[in-house]
Amino acid sequence: MQVLYYSTRSAKEPVTASWAILKGLSEDGGLFVPDHVPALDKSLEELSRMSYQETAYEVMKLFLTDFTEEELKDCIRKAYDDKFDTREIAPLKEADGAYFLELFHGATIAFKDMALSILPHLLTVSARKNHITNQIVILTATSGDTGKAALAGFAEVEGTRIVVFYPKNGVSPIQERQMVTQKGANTYVVGIHGNFDDAQTGVKKIFSDKELEREMGEKGFQFSSANSINIGRLVPQIVYYVHAYGRLLAKGRLKAGEPMNVVVPTGNFGNILAAFYAKNMGLPIGKLICASNDNKVLYDFFATGVYDRNREFVLTTSPSMDILISSNLERLIYRIAGNDPVRNRELMASLSAGGRYEITPKMRERLGDFYGNFATEAEAAAAIARLYRDCGYVIDPHTAVAASVYEKYRQETGDGTPSVIASTASPFKFTRSVMEAIDPKYAAMKDFDLVDELSALAGVPVPPAIEEIRTAPVLHNHVCEAGEMKQVVKEFLGI
């Protein structure tokens, strides 16, 4: 059955999957959502016997219904290959009574690789299917990981250019170095004076600028997005939850139909939304445990029904979660509003104008699948130290937020359901925070010395993504104010 895509902000005619991927964001500023969530058409037992690539096809074919089998399998084959350092693609590691779903075995050692390895291929096929001859300009704001993963995915991809904006003082030193050393004549990396929300707001303004769209069209360009607002990012993320369930079933940790909980360190809400979609496809997921850091806007939302970004922005050791406007939450709001674009548009207008909105009691009742909590900086650091001390397993600060929140959930509820924690980044990406959490004595060491120390401590080789930036030259040193982003894009494109 064909799946079409509506905007969360209007009842205009729906579009195909390929068109939604190509556009990234609807012209009215809304996000594309499927007209229905398709049900899995393979049994759980069948899925448990599949490779990651086979699972990807079985999930993605249900959402991307205007892609042929050949097109989709070709995209999957190109994406999930030896760029990943394990044939499992997303292995599960058991530690401390939970299963850590390692989503960091791709080229840039963060979970964004899981979707951004395939998005360039989906996008180029989408352009061809829709007879697009313009160059596609990928415009992306990043809180740390999306940027490098998108740059790596799109570098030297014919017919594309990519511009990445990141908060100049809001990412880890290794995250920044990964981006500013990126090769590729079609890549452009810019730090902004401001935080991630400033960068994301600036990108959205550029997307909705009709005059700029006209100018770009005249010069043979059009925008698309690699952020998680693009449905081509969200659909591939559903895959790894389905695959994780299959692995637990294959290992005998679950019987078919028994539930698993999912714990996700959450910033922009895309990763946990993918788990919500997986549950709605029929995957037996119990609780969706939403873990926030000190920027606990989502925790407060689940606790009160009020989304309020009017608060201090906290820079933490888990920078990919330092977000006060969780863009993908709009897709959930649309859903719990009864797929009502008018009501959703009103709430988003309230967020834009005053920085807050409040959902109705009836909408709150529809959030029963979710549990929200947060971990302080001290609690996240303690989780890193505890897991290393008790299990010899080293996790990054984002995963530590999730592990800490999961422990709170277990203590509050006594729920012993097998639980999968989304491990969203390699500890090597946040070496200083990780090593200082394990032992304060490491504070005096230099960043790349800490890399080698972590390798020895964890008994894990230094990932190639880190080795290659030790001596790589800085190729991007551009910095601008948030209000100058549009001009920066125009200069890069020569318009």
C-alpha positions in Angstrom: 0.0 0.0 0.0 1.4 3.4 -1.0 2.5 5.8 1.7 2.2 9.5 1.0 3.4 12.4 3.0 1.6 15.4 4.5 2.9 18.6 6.0 2.3 18.9 9.8 1.1 22.5 9.1 -1.4 22.2 6.2 -3.8 19.9 4.5 -2.3 20.4 1.1 -2.2 17.5 -1.4 0.2 14.8 -0.1 3.5 14.1 -1.8 5.5 11.0 -2.5 8.4 9.8 -0.4 11.0 10.9 -2.9 9.5 14.4 -3.1 9.5 14.7 0.7 13.1 13.6 0.8 14.0 16.1 -1.9 12.3 19.0 -0.3 13.4 18.2 3.3 11.0 20.8 4.8 7.5 21.6 3.5 7.0 25.1 1.9 4.7 26.1 4.8 7.5 25.3 7.3 6.0 22.0 8.4 7.6 18.6 8.6 6.6 15.8 6.3 4.8 12.9 8.0 3.4 9.6 6.6 -0.3 9.5 5.9 -0.3 6.2 7.9 2.4 4.2 9.7 2.6 0.9 7.8 2.7 -2.4 9.7 5.6 -4.7 9.5 4.8 -7.4 6.9 7.5 -9.9 8.1 7.1 -12.0 11.3 9.4 -11.2 14.2 11.0 -14.7 13.7 11.8 -13.9 10.1 13.3 -10.5 11.1 15.5 -12.2 13.7 17.2 -14.2 10.9 18.0 -11.2 8.8 21.2 -9.2 8.4 21.1 -5.4 9.0 20.9 -4.7 5.3 18.0 -7.1 4.9 16.1 -5.6 7.8 16.7 -2.1 6.3 15.0 -3.1 3.1 12.0 -4.7 4.9 11.4 -1.6 7.0 12.3 1.1 4.4 10.3 -0.4 1.5 7.1 0.2 3.6 7.7 3.9 3.9 9.5 4.7 0.6 6.9 3.2 -1.6 7.8 5.1 -4.8 11.3 3.6 -4.8 11.7 0.4 -6.8 13.2 -2.7 -5.1 16.3 -2.3 -7.2 16.7 1.4 -6.3 16.2 0.9 -2.6 18.5 -2.2 -2.3 21.2 -0.3 -4.2 21.0 2.6 -1.8 21.2 0.2 1.2 24.1 -1.7 -0.4 26.1 1.5 -0.9 25.3 2.8 2.6 25.9 -0.2 4.9 29.3 -1.4 3.6 32.8 -1.4 4.8 32.5 2.2 6.0 31.3 0.5 9.2 33.9 -1.3 11.2 31.7 -4.3 12.0 29.6 -6.5 9.8 26.9 -6.3 12.4 26.6 -2.5 11.6 24.8 -1.9 15.0 25.9 -4.5 17.6 24.3 -5.0 21.0 26.6 -5.1 24.1 25.2 -6.4 27.4 26.3 -4.4 30.4 24.9 -3.5 33.8 21.5 -5.2 33.2 20.8 -3.5 29.9 21.6 -3.9 26.2 23.7 -1.0 24.7 22.8 -0.6 21.0 26.1 0.7 19.6 25.2 3.1 16.8 28.7 4.5 16.4 30.5 2.1 14.2 30.3 4.2 11.0 32.7 6.6 9.4 32.2 9.5 11.9 31.7 7.3 15.0 28.2 8.7 15.9 24.7 7.5 15.4 24.1 10.0 12.7 26.1 7.7 10.4 23.2 5.2 10.5 21.0 7.5 8.5 23.5 9.9 6.8 25.3 7.0 5.1 22.1 6.3 3.1 20.6 9.8 2.8 22.9 11.0 -0.1 21.9 8.0 -2.1 18.2 8.4 -1.4 18.5 12.0 -2.3 20.2 11.5 -5.6 17.7 8.8 -6.6 14.8 11.2 -5.5 16.2 13.9 -7.7 16.4 11.6 -10.7 12.9 10.3 -10.1 11.5 13.8 -10.0 13.5 15.0 -13.1 15.5 17.6 -11.1 18.4 19.1 -12.9 19.3 21.8 -10.3 22.3 21.2 -8.0 21.0 20.1 -4.6 22.3 22.4 -1.8 22.3 20.6 1.5 21.8 23.1 4.3 22.3 21.8 7.8 22.6 23.0 11.4 24.4 20.7 13.8 24.8 20.4 17.5 28.0 18.3 16.8 27.4 15.0 15.1 25.0 15.6 12.2 27.5 18.0 10.7 30.4 15.7 10.2 28.2 12.7 9.3 26.5 14.8 6.6 29.7 16.2 5.3 31.2 12.7 5.1 28.1 11.5 3.3 27.8 14.2 0.8 31.5 15.1 0.1 32.2 14.8 -3.6 28.6 13.5 -4.3 27.9 14.7 -7.9 25.2 17.2 -8.2 25.3 18.3 -4.5 26.9 21.0 -2.3 26.7 21.0 1.5 26.8 23.9 4.0 27.0 23.1 7.7 26.5 25.6 10.5 27.6 24.8 14.0 27.8 26.7 17.3 31.4 27.9 17.5 31.9 27.2 21.2 29.2 24.6 21.6 30.7 21.3 20.3 33.6 19.2 21.6 37.1 19.8 20.4 37.1 16.5 18.5 33.7 17.2 17.0 34.9 20.6 15.7 38.2 19.2 14.4 36.3 16.5 12.5 34.2 19.1 10.7 36.9 21.8 10.0 39.3 19.2 8.4 36.6 17.9 6.0 37.8 17.5 2.5 35.7 18.0 -0.6 35.3 21.0 -3.0 31.5 20.9 -2.5 31.7 21.2 1.4 31.5 24.4 3.5 31.7 24.5 7.3 30.8 27.7 9.2 30.9 28.3 13.0 28.3 30.8 14.3 28.5 33.0 17.3 25.5 31.5 19.1 24.0 28.2 20.2 22.5 25.3 18.2 19.0 26.8 18.4 20.3 30.0 16.8 21.9 27.9 14.0 18.7 25.8 13.5 16.5 28.9 13.5 18.7 30.5 10.9 18.6 27.5 8.6 14.8 27.3 8.9 14.6 31.0 7.9 16.8 30.4 4.9 14.6 27.5 3.8 11.5 29.7 4.0 13.0 32.7 2.2 11.1 32.8 -1.1 13.3 35.5 -2.6 16.4 33.5 -2.0 14.7 30.4 -3.5 14.0 32.4 -6.6 17.6 33.7 -6.9 18.9 30.1 -6.4 16.6 28.7 -9.0 17.8 31.2 -11.5 21.4 30.0 -10.8 20.5 26.3 -10.9 20.4 25.5 -7.2 17.7 24.3 -4.8 17.8 23.5 -1.1 17.3 20.3 0.8 18.1 19.3 4.3 20.2 16.6 6.0 18.9 17.4 9.5 16.5 15.0 11.2 13.6 17.1 9.9 14.1 15.3 6.6 12.0 12.1 6.5 14.9 10.5 4.6 16.8 10.7 7.9 14.0 9.5 10.1 13.0 6.3 8.2 16.5 4.7 8.3 16.6 5.3 12.1 13.5 3.1 12.5 15.6 0.2 11.1 18.0 -0.2 14.0 15.2 -0.6 16.6 13.7 -3.4 14.5 17.1 -5.0 14.1 17.8 -4.7 17.8 14.6 -6.6 18.6 15.6 -9.2 16.1 19.0 -9.7 17.7 17.5 -10.1 21.2 15.1 -12.7 19.8 17.9 -14.5 18.0 20.0 -14.6 21.2 17.1 -16.0 23.2 16.9 -12.8 25.4 13.3 -12.4 24.3 10.5 -14.6 23.0 8.6 -13.3 20.0 6.0 -10.8 21.1 7.6 -10.0 24.5 8.2 -6.3 24.9 11.5 -4.5 25.1 11.9 -0.9 26.4 14.0 1.6 24.5 16.1 4.3 26.2 17.2 7.3 24.1 19.4 10.3 25.0 17.3 13.0 23.4 17.9 16.4 21.9 16.1 17.1 18.6 13.7 14.1 19.3 14.3 12.4 16.0 16.0 9.3 17.4 13.2 8.5 19.9 10.5 9.4 17.4 12.0 6.7 15.2 11.4 4.2 18.0 7.9 5.5 18.4 7.3 4.8 14.7 8.8 1.3 15.1 6.3 0.6 18.0 3.5 1.8 15.8 4.6 -0.5 13.0 3.9 -3.4 15.4 7.4 -3.9 17.0 6.8 -5.0 20.7 8.2 -1.9 22.4 7.0 -1.2 26.0 8.2 2.2 27.3 10.0 4.8 25.3 12.3 6.3 27.9 13.3 9.9 26.9 16.5 11.0 28.6 17.5 14.6 28.8 20.5 16.4 30.1 20.5 19.7 32.1 18.7 21.3 29.1 15.6 19.4 30.3 12.9 21.0 28.1 11.6 17.6 27.1 11.5 16.3 30.6 9.5 19.3 31.7 7.1 18.8 28.7 6.4 15.2 29.5 5.9 16.1 33.2 3.6 19.1 32.7 2.3 19.2 29.1 4.0 22.6 28.7 6.8 23.1 26.2 8.8 26.2 27.3 12.1 27.1 25.8 12.3 30.3 27.9 15.1 29.2 30.2 18.9 29.3 30.5 20.8 27.4 27.8 23.3 25.1 29.5 26.5 24.0 27.8 27.1 20.4 28.9 29.5 17.5 28.2 26.7 16.0 26.0 26.5 18.8 23.4 24.4 17.0 20.9 21.6 17.3 23.4 22.1 21.0 24.2 18.9 21.9 22.5 15.9 23.9 23.6 13.8 23.6 20.4 13.3 19.9 19.6 12.2 20.1 16.0 11.1 16.5 15.6 8.7 16.8 18.5 6.4 18.6 16.1 5.7 15.3 14.4 4.6 13.8 17.7 2.5 16.9 18.5 0.7 16.6 15.1 0.0 12.9 15.9 -1.4 13.5 19.4 -3.5 16.4 18.1 -5.3 13.9 15.9 -3.2 14.7 12.8 -4.8 18.1 12.9 -2.5 20.6 11.0 -4.5 23.6 12.1 -4.1 22.8 15.8 -0.4 21.9 15.3 0.2 25.2 13.4 -1.3 27.2 16.3 1.0 25.5 18.8 4.1 26.0 16.6 3.1 29.7 16.1 2.9 30.0 19.9 6.3 28.5 20.2 7.7 30.9 17.6 6.1 34.0 19.1 6.5 33.4 22.8 8.7 30.4 23.2 6.1 28.1 24.7 2.9 26.2 24.2 0.7 23.9 26.2 -1.1 20.8 25.0 -4.6 19.8 26.1 -5.3 17.1 28.7 -6.6 14.8 25.9 -3.3 15.2 24.0 -1.4 14.4 27.2 -3.3 11.2 27.6 -1.8 10.1 24.2 1.7 10.3 25.6 1.4 7.2 27.7 4.1 5.4 25.8 6.7 7.8 27.0 8.6 8.3 30.2 10.8 11.4 30.7 13.6 12.1 33.1 17.0 13.9 33.1 20.5 13.5 34.3 22.7 16.2 35.7 26.3 16.6 34.7 27.4 14.9 37.9 25.0 12.0 37.4 26.1 11.4 33.8 29.8 11.5 34.9 29.0 9.0 37.7 27.3 6.7 35.2 30.5 6.6 33.1 32.6 5.9 36.1 30.3 3.2 37.5 29.9 1.3 34.2 33.7 1.3 33.7 34.3 0.3 37.3 31.7 -2.5 37.4 31.7 -3.8 33.8 34.9 -2.5 32.2 32.6 -0.9 29.6 33.2 2.7 28.5 30.4 4.9 27.3 30.2 8.5 26.0 28.4 11.3 27.9 25.2 11.1 25.8 24.9 7.4 26.4 25.7 8.1 30.1 22.7 10.4 30.3 20.5 7.6 29.0 22.1 5.1 31.4 21.5 7.4 34.4 17.9 8.0 33.4 17.3 4.3 32.9 18.6 3.6 36.4 16.1 6.2 37.7 13.3 4.6 35.7 14.1 1.1 37.1 14.2 2.4 40.7 10.9 4.3 40.3 9.0 1.6 38.5 10.6 -1.8 39.3 10.1 -2.6 35.6 12.4 -5.5 34.6 11.5 -5.5 30.9 14.7 -6.1 28.8 15.8 -2.7 27.8 17.9 -1.4 24.9 19.9 1.8 25.4 20.7 3.8 22.3 24.5 4.3 22.5 24.8 7.3 20.3 28.5 8.1 20.1 31.9 6.6 20.6 33.6 7.6 23.8 36.5 8.6 21.6 34.5 11.5 20.4 34.3 13.0 23.9 37.6 11.7 25.3 38.2 14.5 27.8 34.8 14.3 29.4 34.9 10.5 29.5 38.4 10.2 31.0 37.9 12.9 33.6 34.7 11.2 34.7 36.7 7.9 35.2 39.5 9.7 37.1 40.1 13.4 37.6 43.8 12.8 37.3 43.4 12.9 33.5 42.4 16.6 33.5 46.0 17.6 32.9 46.6 15.5 29.8 46.3 16.8 26.2 43.3 15.7 24.0 45.1 13.3 21.8 47.2 11.8 24.6 43.8 11.1 26.3 42.8 9.3 23.1 45.7 6.8 23.5 45.0 6.5 27.2 41.3 5.7 26.6 42.3 3.1 24.0 44.5 1.3 26.5 42.0 1.6 29.3 39.0 0.3 27.3 41.1 -2.3 25.3 39.6 -0.8 22.1 41.7 0.4 19.1 41.6 4.1 18.3 38.9 4.5 15.6 40.1 5.6 12.1 37.9 8.7 12.4 40.1 9.9 15.2 43.4 8.8 13.8 42.8 10.7 10.6 42.3 14.1 12.3 45.4 14.0 14.5 47.4 15.7 11.8 44.8 16.7 9.2 45.0 20.3 8.1 42.2 22.8 8.9 40.4 23.5 5.7 37.4 25.5 7.0 37.9 28.5 9.3 34.8 30.5 8.6 32.9 32.1 11.4 29.9 34.4 11.3 27.0 35.9 13.3 23.7 34.2 13.2 22.2 37.1 11.2 24.8 36.6 8.5 24.0 33.0 7.6 22.0 33.8 4.5 24.8 36.0 3.1 27.4 33.3 3.9 25.3 30.7 1.8 25.0 33.1 -1.1 28.8 33.8 -1.1 29.6 30.1 -1.1 27.2 29.5 -4.1 28.4 32.6 -5.9 24.9 34.3 -6.1 
